[in-house]
Amino acid sequence: MKVSNRFLYYQLVKDLNQNTERLFRLSNQISSGRRISTPSDDPIGLSSVLIYRTELNAFGQYKKAVQYATGWLNRMDSVLQDTDDLLARASELAVQASSSTSTAATRSGAAEEIEQIRTMVLANANAKYGNKYLFSGTMTQTQPFIWVDAENLLDDVETMADAAPASPAEGDRYINAADGHIYQYGSGVWQDLGAPVEGQAAMVADRGMIYVYTGGTWKSMYQGNDSTFSMTIGKDNTAQINIPGSSIFLNSSGNVLVSLLMLERALRNNDVEGIRNQLDTVEDASKVLSDNLAFVGAVANKLEHTGTVLERSSVDTQAMVSNIEDLDYAQAITDLQNQQTIYEAALKSASMITSLSLVDFI
């Protein structure tokens, strides 16, 4: 093979460039601590690392969801526990007020305390986590409950409609949705009882809800909805974290807010029989709270378990990334020393060859 001087110098430069590139790559790996810096370093390994990193990002998002959901449920748990304690005090007052030794004055005093209890229960029912209401269903920016004054609670009405109901019975009442007036049926005709005043309230029987007249219109005591929402805490794994306020505080199996409202009214009216009737309803309301607390506890346990699994999976996946990507420093330093020796030898060889001249042999 005929080798020209031009080809010789070209090959020398090429070899030196390759040696320099190897030295640079090894030096870069040692400084970064990573074996793979570019796809060409290990295409298959890099592909696996990208897949694992995608999983790690997902684990990170799931862990954030678990953390948020846990905080939401802890807040709910505190609110419901406090409400249950308030109901226990209300039941204690009702028992005392229903006894024969209680007087109108003591019952009036108990009514004042029940009103304060209702205020605290309403604050719990309107509690927030961050900037979101806990018990508005999916309407988390809407305050769920409106205050009802026991002294402004009117007699029950049968319905709220745009027109008078057909086939009414004597004494039936309804709210006309168009003008807001309350009408009562008597002597064969509907009699207009006039416009309500601000703050008046009435139980609408066919809707099972108390309505309050405020701002010139009748508004439901509950302003939220009955929808629930869940958070994604893993692949194909979700957790319902909210309970609509209507299921907790206005549950037909134990109505917290209405029971306390009726108890206060009975106490103010010195109605012993009415007070005794509310003892069972307050107890039923406490059972509803207990059932919902059990649900909160079950979901909290699920979140705790899921969080533990996510943390373990995250550690395992990170270990797999490290096995592929991290540098073996001992091996890398040995390789660097070897490459340095090769580079120095190549320089020496190039120096010896390039210093030769035909003149030296003439």
Order of alpha helices (4+ residues) and beta strands (2+ residues): alpha-alpha-alpha-beta-beta-beta-beta-beta-beta-beta-beta-beta-beta-beta-alpha-alpha-alpha-alpha
